[in-house]
Amino acid sequence: MGRDRIISNVGTAEQAITGVKHVSSKKSNTCQLSQSNISSMKDGAKVANQLLSDLNKLTKCVQKQADKFPQLAKAIEVRDSKVKFK
């Protein structure tokens, strides 16, 4: 088996995270019941609101990690430029 030549590309890394950058979750979105005396409906609304909050946190976390990809690709690109491939 031959060795493949691996070289990082900042442009490719930026393209890879493009979709992630455009994902958003509005913190103001909530599930509300206008009137209900059914406890399971109220519990369901609470669960839905917690899920929305958690989704917002997850979205921010994924975006934060995705923002690191171009910087990492640039560092790898510099390292790869110093390597002599056969």
C-alpha positions in Angstrom: 0.0 0.0 0.0 1.2 3.4 -0.9 1.0 6.4 1.3 -1.5 9.1 0.3 -0.5 12.7 0.4 -2.6 14.6 2.9 -2.5 18.3 2.8 -5.0 20.5 4.7 -7.0 23.1 2.9 -8.4 26.2 4.7 -11.0 26.8 2.0 -12.3 23.2 2.3 -12.6 23.6 6.1 -14.5 26.9 5.7 -16.9 25.3 3.2 -17.4 22.3 5.6 -18.7 24.6 8.3 -20.8 26.9 6.2 -24.0 25.0 6.9 -23.4 25.0 10.6 -22.9 28.7 10.7 -26.4 29.3 9.4 -28.2 27.2 11.9 -29.9 29.2 14.6 -32.2 28.5 17.5 -34.0 31.5 18.9 -33.8 31.6 22.7 -37.1 33.4 22.8 -39.0 30.4 21.3 -41.2 28.7 23.9 -44.1 26.4 24.1 -47.1 27.9 25.8 -50.5 26.7 26.7 -53.2 29.3 26.8 -55.5 27.4 29.1 -55.2 23.8 30.3 -55.8 22.1 33.6 -54.4 18.8 32.4 -51.2 18.2 34.3 -49.7 16.1 31.5 -50.1 19.0 29.0 -48.4 21.3 31.4 -45.6 18.8 32.0 -45.3 18.4 28.2 -44.9 22.2 27.8 -42.2 22.2 30.4 -40.3 19.4 28.7 -40.7 21.1 25.3 -39.3 24.3 26.8 -36.4 22.5 28.4 -35.6 20.8 25.0 -35.7 24.2 23.3 -33.2 25.6 25.8 -31.0 22.5 25.5 -31.1 22.8 21.7 -30.1 26.4 21.9 -27.1 25.4 24.1 -26.1 22.6 21.7 -26.3 24.8 18.7 -24.0 27.3 20.2 -21.6 24.6 21.3 -21.5 23.0 17.8 -20.9 26.4 16.2 -18.1 27.2 18.7 -16.4 23.9 17.8 -17.0 24.4 14.0 -15.3 27.8 14.2 -12.1 26.1 15.2 -11.9 24.1 12.0 -10.4 26.8 9.7 -7.8 27.7 12.4 -6.9 24.0 12.7 -6.7 23.6 9.0 -4.4 26.6 8.7 -2.1 25.2 11.3 -2.1 21.8 9.6 -1.5 23.5 6.2 1.6 25.2 7.7 2.8 21.9 9.1 2.2 20.1 5.8 4.0 22.8 3.8 7.2 21.8 5.8 6.8 18.1 5.0 8.5 16.7 1.9 6.5 14.1 0.2 8.0 11.4 -2.0 
